[in-house]
């Protein structure tokens, strides 16, 4: 019973971390797009930084989700992202 509880906790943590990292990446892209619009209207030097941040946040999110998915597979669980993709 304890092993099943640990498995459920790990799956929940993976699902929450995946959702949180997805939100971070989405917010980064949101900032980059908003800054693009702002750049088109005024002269602003931080546009490139916003895009670099968005790309970096997305890359980190993907890497972390992949690592968490591998951990879930090792403990016999499924990553939340695989379940969503399958059906």
Number of C-alpha atoms within 10 A of each C-alpha: 6 7 9 10 10 12 17 13 12 19 22 14 15 23 18 13 17 22 16 13 18 17 15 17 22 15 14 21 20 15 17 22 16 13 21 18 12 13 14 9 9 10 9 12 10 13 19 13 12 20 19 15 17 22 16 14 21 20 13 15 21 16 12 16 22 15 13 22 21 15 17 18 12 10 13 11 16 20 23 21 15 10 9 8 7 6 5
